[in-house]
């Protein structure tokens, strides 16, 4: 009987992964939460003190977010925001911003 909940949980996890993979706008939608501080499509307002994410190297974005997520780099809110995403989601967001020009 303990096997049934495990199988059900694995099925739900697989279905969630498939649903995320099927959404062609998922990366854009996840990245939209960054617009409040980093500007629409990662184009920060000049002089606002925020990094412009549009066109930044993907590895650099992931490094910076990783530093916030682990607490290596102090922040007022980024450490909380970064912990709200999985590594896969952060990878999608970084890929999205790196492709923006």
Buried (B, 14 or more C-beta within 10 A) or exposed (E): EEEEEEEEEEEEEEEEEEEBEEEEEBBBEBBBEBBEBBBEBBBBEEEEEBBBBBEBEBEEBBEBBBBBBEEEBEEEEBBEBBEEBEEEBBBBBBBBBBEBE
